[in-house]
Amino acid sequence: MKKLDETLSINEATSHRREDCRYYDQCLNEASAKRWRSFSCEGCDMFEESDKALPDIRRASTLAW
């Protein structure tokens, strides 16, 4: 995960975030706790596919981006 200085647009978020990663929620919590404007999963070598499916409501939510 890397810190981004600018907030991602909705279109950019899908190319920067890996919501299917088992660590995504941890990264989201960490970025929030550090009060980062945004973050990117791009280039992260920690990616591990999650064994849980994202609920449709979360997948469709712009808040999760």
Summary of the structure (lengths in Angstrom):
residues: 65
radius of gyration: 11.3
end to end distance: 14.1
largest distance: 30.9
contacts: 140
relative contact order: 0.28
helix: 34%
strand: 12%
